[in-house]
Amino acid sequence: MTAQLKPLPAWLDLDERRADRRRMNIAAFLETQVHPTQIGVRVIDLSTDGCLLAVPGGLPLGRYVTLMLPGAVNVEGWIAWSKGDQAGLDYARSLPTAVVEQIIGASDQSAVD
């Protein structure tokens, strides 16, 4: 006899990353307590709860980092996943939508300069 799986409730979203992600390709810097020097990274997408990073050499899972974004915005969080040269950053505190727009605006401005 095989166990029958119960259907998931409609309110349960399998992917808990519900924030809208904004595709981009902006330069940023990353610091960790292990590596106090800044590491150059690229932000591939950005949301109020996290972002996708392109990181040369990758990053260890669970590492606590500070991401320095355009517009003088620093975001702290943990590396939620890492594969090859890409990593997902889960913010310690969600960013307000206005701050996300500020980062996008600052990155657009630096592309014009």
Protein Blocks (a to p, Z undefined) as FASTA:
>chain_A
ZZddddddfklcfblclbccdddddddddddfklmcccddddfbdcfkbccdddehiaae
hiacddddehiiacddddfbdehjbccdddfbdcdfklmmmmmmmmmmmmmZZ
